[in-house]
Amino acid sequence: MANILNTGKNTTDSSLVYGTTSISYSNTPITKVDSSLIVNGPIKMNGLDLEERLSTIEKVLNIPTRDATMEEKYPKLKAIYEQYVYELEKYKTWQRIKDKE
């Protein structure tokens, strides 16, 4: 079972769920693995749709929607977005300071 836990998780505590049995392990070695995951379909976490949750978080936090294809084609779009995020955070920081006074 040790090989099953060596999945690249960045954690020292792991849980394994197999069928209806849940087994917990602690002090599992941390392994760094460079990899990617492509999922064609919904991802459910604790019964909730992950994409839907992320979309809700983006709306609540007013995170602008990005278009990676257009940013690749027009690098200035990425720079403008990064500048916007930087400036926005500056204003929010000043607002928080001002509100404390």
Secondary structure, DSSP 8 states (H G I E B T S, - for coil): -HHHH-S----SEEEEEETTEEEEEES-------------S--EETTEEHHHHHHHHHHHTT-----HHHHHH-HHHHHHHHHHHHHHHHHHHHHHHHHH-
